[in-house]
Amino acid sequence: MLDIESFAEAVIGVPGEGLNLEQRRLVSIGVELAAKPDLLLFLDEPTSGLDAQSSLAILRILRRLADMGMAVIATIHQPSDALFQQFDRLLFLGKGGTTIYFGEIGKDSRTVLTYFESHGAQPCKPSENPAEYFLNVVAETTANSIDWVGKWENCVEREALIRRVQTIEKAPSTAERPRHFPQPWYTQLALTTRRVAQFHWRSPAYIWAKVALGVLAALYFLPNGFFSFEECRAN
């Protein structure tokens, strides 16, 4: 699902060595998927620190997961136009966590752009990034006494959203299916034991320290060992 077969056996390492930032982000997403989330996958700024190409690769994978039926929620700051188009819905928060817009984005961001333009915002230029356009519009028009929070509180889009939520709440809930592990316990034991052994083999410092400690302790406590108490008292 994540296209990470090419480095499946690689050591993650520490920052500066091992996997790069994009690969680490994919592994983090994979860990969340391995936990088998019941309802949704929540990601906090999955594109932070990545270049444009890596960010788009991450978002396309999330888009693929969403197309497979998984609900994906992500926080993202000022994405490019290509990244913004990967999302279906937008929750635009203003100062203090107030809602400015919550609804469909639409093809080429037309749905959300129509909302802002119909409430007094200047039209978005074809070459302008919609994400930056929203921020600029809210900053400029708020200074000119346009209350976007109040606009949202009294718009028909919000009323339609509330009716939709109420319909979902009234829908009969399905019985929760029992959760099962995909593999029996002995397979899990074998895989986790192999994984721990690989970890210690790849990072042997801890094992060698334990071996050295055991050898020194054995030599010290032997009755006629190298470091007997009699010799210590004599010295």
C-alpha positions in Angstrom: 0.0 0.0 0.0 2.8 2.4 0.8 5.4 1.3 -1.9 8.1 0.8 0.7 9.2 -2.7 -0.5 12.5 -1.3 -1.8 13.7 -0.5 1.7 11.8 -3.1 3.7 15.0 -4.6 5.3 16.7 -1.3 5.8 17.7 0.1 9.2 15.7 3.3 10.1 18.7 4.7 11.9 19.0 8.2 13.4 18.6 11.6 11.7 21.6 12.0 9.4 22.0 8.3 8.6 19.7 5.5 7.6 16.3 6.3 5.9 15.7 9.8 4.5 12.9 12.0 5.8 10.3 10.9 3.2 11.0 7.2 3.9 10.7 7.9 7.6 7.4 9.6 7.1 6.1 6.6 5.1 7.2 4.2 7.9 5.4 6.3 10.4 2.2 6.1 8.3 2.8 2.3 8.1 3.0 2.0 11.8 -0.4 3.8 12.2 -1.9 1.4 9.6 -0.5 -1.6 11.3 -2.4 -0.6 14.4 -5.6 -1.2 12.4 -7.4 2.1 13.2 -11.2 1.5 13.4 -12.4 4.9 12.3 -9.8 7.1 10.8 -6.1 7.9 10.2 -5.0 11.2 11.7 -1.8 12.8 10.6 -0.2 15.9 12.0 1.5 17.9 9.3 2.7 14.9 7.2 4.5 17.1 4.7 6.5 19.3 7.1 10.2 19.4 6.3 9.7 17.7 2.9 10.4 19.1 -0.6 7.6 19.6 -3.1 8.2 16.2 -4.8 8.3 14.2 -1.6 5.2 16.1 -0.2 3.3 15.2 -3.3 4.3 11.6 -3.1 3.1 11.4 0.5 -0.2 13.1 -0.3 -0.8 10.7 -3.3 -0.4 7.7 -1.0 -2.9 9.2 1.4 -5.2 9.9 -1.5 -4.9 6.2 -2.4 -5.8 5.2 1.1 -8.8 7.4 1.1 -10.0 5.9 -2.2 -9.7 2.5 -0.6 -12.3 3.6 2.0 -10.2 4.9 4.9 -11.0 8.2 6.4 -7.9 10.4 6.5 -7.6 13.6 8.5 -4.5 15.7 8.2 -3.3 19.1 9.4 -1.4 21.1 6.7 -0.1 24.6 6.5 -0.2 26.6 3.2 0.1 23.6 0.8 0.8 24.1 -2.9 -2.1 23.9 -5.4 -1.1 20.3 -6.3 -1.2 19.2 -2.7 -4.4 21.1 -1.9 -6.2 19.3 -4.8 -5.5 15.9 -3.1 -8.0 16.7 -0.4 -11.8 16.3 -0.5 -12.9 18.6 2.3 -11.5 21.6 4.1 -11.8 22.7 7.7 -10.5 26.2 7.7 -9.8 27.5 11.2 -9.4 31.1 12.2 -7.9 32.8 15.2 -8.9 31.0 18.4 -9.9 27.8 16.6 -13.1 29.4 15.2 -14.5 27.9 12.0 -14.3 29.9 8.9 -15.3 27.2 6.4 -16.0 23.5 6.6 -17.1 21.7 3.5 -16.3 20.3 0.1 -13.3 21.7 -1.8 -14.6 20.7 -5.3 -12.8 20.2 -8.5 -10.1 22.9 -9.0 -11.2 24.2 -5.6 -14.3 25.7 -7.3 -16.7 24.9 -4.5 -14.8 26.6 -1.7 -13.7 29.5 -4.0 -17.4 30.1 -4.9 -18.2 30.3 -1.2 -15.7 33.0 -0.5 -16.4 35.0 -3.7 -20.1 34.9 -3.0 -19.6 36.4 0.4 -17.6 39.4 -0.7 -14.1 38.2 -1.4 -12.2 39.2 -4.5 -12.1 36.5 -7.2 -9.1 34.2 -7.1 -6.7 34.6 -10.0 -6.1 31.6 -12.2 -2.4 31.6 -11.3 -3.0 32.1 -7.6 -2.6 29.2 -5.1 -6.0 28.7 -3.4 -4.5 28.0 0.0 -2.6 31.3 0.0 -5.7 33.0 -1.5 -7.9 32.0 1.5 -5.4 33.2 4.0 -4.9 36.5 2.2 -8.7 37.0 1.8 -9.4 36.4 5.4 -6.6 38.7 6.6 -7.5 41.5 4.2 -11.3 41.4 4.5 -11.2 40.9 8.3 -9.3 44.2 8.5 -12.1 45.7 6.5 -14.8 44.5 9.0 -15.9 41.4 7.2 -16.7 38.8 9.9 -16.0 35.4 8.2 -16.9 33.5 11.4 -20.3 35.2 11.4 -20.7 34.5 7.7 -20.2 30.8 8.3 -22.5 30.8 11.3 -25.4 32.1 9.2 -24.7 30.5 5.8 -26.8 27.8 4.1 -23.7 25.5 3.8 -23.4 25.2 7.6 -27.1 24.4 7.9 -26.8 21.7 5.2 -23.8 20.3 7.1 -25.7 20.2 10.4 -28.6 18.3 8.7 -26.1 15.8 7.2 -24.5 15.2 10.6 -27.9 14.7 12.2 -28.8 12.2 9.5 -25.6 10.2 10.2 -26.3 10.3 13.9 -29.8 8.8 13.4 -28.6 6.1 11.1 -28.6 2.6 12.8 -25.1 1.6 14.0 -23.6 -1.7 12.8 -22.5 -4.2 15.4 -18.8 -4.0 16.2 -16.9 -6.8 14.6 -14.5 -8.7 16.8 -10.8 -7.8 16.2 -8.5 -10.6 15.3 -4.8 -10.7 14.8 -3.9 -11.5 11.2 -1.4 -14.2 12.3 -1.5 -16.8 15.1 0.6 -16.3 18.2 3.4 -18.6 17.2 3.9 -16.7 14.0 3.9 -13.4 15.9 6.5 -14.8 18.4 8.8 -16.0 15.6 8.6 -12.7 13.7 9.1 -10.5 16.8 12.0 -12.7 18.0 13.7 -12.5 14.6 13.2 -8.7 14.6 14.8 -8.3 18.1 17.7 -10.5 17.1 18.2 -8.5 13.9 18.2 -5.3 16.0 20.9 -6.5 18.3 22.9 -7.9 15.4 22.8 -4.5 13.6 23.5 -2.5 16.8 25.8 -4.8 18.9 27.1 -2.2 21.3 24.5 -3.1 24.0 25.2 -6.9 23.6 29.0 -6.5 23.8 28.6 -4.3 26.9 26.5 -7.0 28.6 29.0 -9.7 27.6 31.9 -7.7 28.9 30.0 -7.1 32.2 29.3 -10.7 32.6 32.9 -11.8 32.0 34.3 -9.3 34.4 31.7 -10.1 37.1 32.5 -13.8 36.7 36.2 -13.2 37.0 35.7 -11.1 40.0 33.5 -13.5 42.0 35.4 -16.7 41.2 36.8 -18.3 44.4 40.3 -18.4 42.9 39.8 -15.9 40.2 41.9 -13.1 39.0 40.5 -10.6 41.6 40.0 -12.5 44.9 39.3 -10.7 48.1 42.5 -12.0 49.7 44.6 -10.4 47.0 42.7 -7.1 47.4 43.3 -7.1 51.2 46.9 -8.0 50.7 47.4 -5.1 48.3 
